[in-house]
């Protein structure tokens, strides 16, 4: 299973942007959360996926934000996850869901 490094950032908890670099192309998964956990920032995120074909169009996800990590399990297979910094943890942890759209730059 291929992996890519990147980040997952939310300024307000209602919307997020996850960005990963694969073969010098920026893959961006941006979307909304149906439960607002508050702002969070993961600077050492990892994306696990089977094929770049999975990183297109709009997909729903289920995930968790807090206390020490963020995880988004995208319905068609990819998983984006990473640790929250000690000084930016989200407490209490929240289950989140919603949808996101993959784009490239």
C-alpha positions as semicolon CSV with decimal commas, in nm:
position;residue;x (nm);y (nm);z (nm)
1;X;0,000;0,000;0,000
2;X;0,155;0,333;-0,107
3;X;0,185;0,619;0,141
4;X;0,235;0,994;0,114
5;X;0,331;1,259;0,367
6;X;0,141;1,582;0,421
7;X;-0,079;1,778;0,658
8;X;-0,441;1,812;0,772
9;X;-0,549;2,158;0,882
10;X;-0,876;2,311;1,002
11;X;-0,891;2,677;1,099
12;X;-1,240;2,655;1,253
13;X;-1,329;2,285;1,288
14;X;-1,615;2,309;1,037
15;X;-1,398;2,271;0,726
16;X;-1,062;2,104;0,669
17;X;-0,793;2,073;0,404
18;X;-0,565;1,768;0,382
19;X;-0,270;1,808;0,145
20;X;-0,028;1,534;0,030
21;X;0,252;1,520;-0,230
22;X;0,261;1,216;-0,461
23;X;0,505;1,204;-0,754
24;X;0,555;1,583;-0,728
25;X;0,179;1,645;-0,758
26;X;-0,020;1,799;-0,474
27;X;-0,332;1,595;-0,387
28;X;-0,584;1,791;-0,180
29;X;-0,882;1,644;0,008
30;X;-1,099;1,931;0,132
31;X;-1,435;1,906;0,298
32;X;-1,661;1,971;0,592
33;X;-1,721;1,808;0,929
34;X;-2,071;1,734;1,054
35;X;-1,955;1,762;1,415
36;X;-1,734;2,061;1,484
37;X;-1,439;1,952;1,703
38;X;-1,273;2,295;1,696
39;X;-0,959;2,402;1,513
40;X;-0,682;2,147;1,462
41;X;-0,352;2,113;1,277
42;X;-0,161;1,797;1,189
43;X;0,174;1,875;1,027
44;X;0,300;1,515;1,006
45;X;0,007;1,336;0,842
46;X;0,030;1,015;0,640
47;X;-0,203;0,913;0,357
48;X;-0,244;0,539;0,291
49;X;-0,407;0,444;-0,039
50;X;-0,414;0,159;-0,290
51;X;-0,423;0,354;-0,616
52;X;-0,413;0,718;-0,725
53;X;-0,748;0,644;-0,892
54;X;-0,897;0,656;-0,538
55;X;-0,783;1,019;-0,503
56;X;-1,045;1,173;-0,733
57;X;-1,399;1,312;-0,703
58;X;-1,612;1,349;-0,389
59;X;-1,634;1,083;-0,116
60;X;-1,781;1,057;0,232
61;X;-1,558;0,980;0,529
62;X;-1,576;0,883;0,895
63;X;-1,308;0,994;1,135
64;X;-1,189;1,108;1,475
65;X;-1,037;1,436;1,590
66;X;-0,858;1,432;1,927
67;X;-0,731;1,389;2,185
68;X;-0,383;1,319;2,041
69;X;-0,451;1,235;1,675
70;X;-0,668;1,296;1,370
71;X;-0,791;1,014;1,146
72;X;-1,008;1,034;0,833
73;X;-1,119;0,702;0,678
74;X;-1,245;0,783;0,329
75;X;-1,528;0,558;0,217
76;X;-1,352;0,438;-0,102
77;X;-1,040;0,322;0,085
78;X;-0,777;0,589;0,160
79;X;-0,693;0,682;0,519
80;X;-0,536;1,013;0,625
81;X;-0,405;1,030;0,980
82;X;-0,148;1,192;1,203
83;X;-0,063;1,311;1,554
84;X;-0,171;1,640;1,703
85;X;0,116;1,837;1,860
86;X;0,128;1,826;2,241
87;X;0,043;2,197;2,264
88;X;-0,249;2,172;2,014
89;X;-0,441;1,865;2,128
90;X;-0,821;1,855;2,098
91;X;-1,003;1,748;2,414
92;X;-1,250;1,588;2,420
93;X;-1,206;1,364;2,118
94;X;-1,490;1,375;1,865
95;X;-1,618;1,139;1,600
96;X;-1,661;1,334;1,277
97;X;-1,811;1,257;0,938
98;X;-1,894;1,440;0,620
99;X;-1,768;1,452;0,266
100;X;-1,461;1,579;0,092
101;X;-1,347;1,639;-0,264
102;X;-1,011;1,541;-0,410
103;X;-0,835;1,791;-0,636
104;X;-0,478;1,821;-0,766
105;X;-0,250;2,120;-0,803
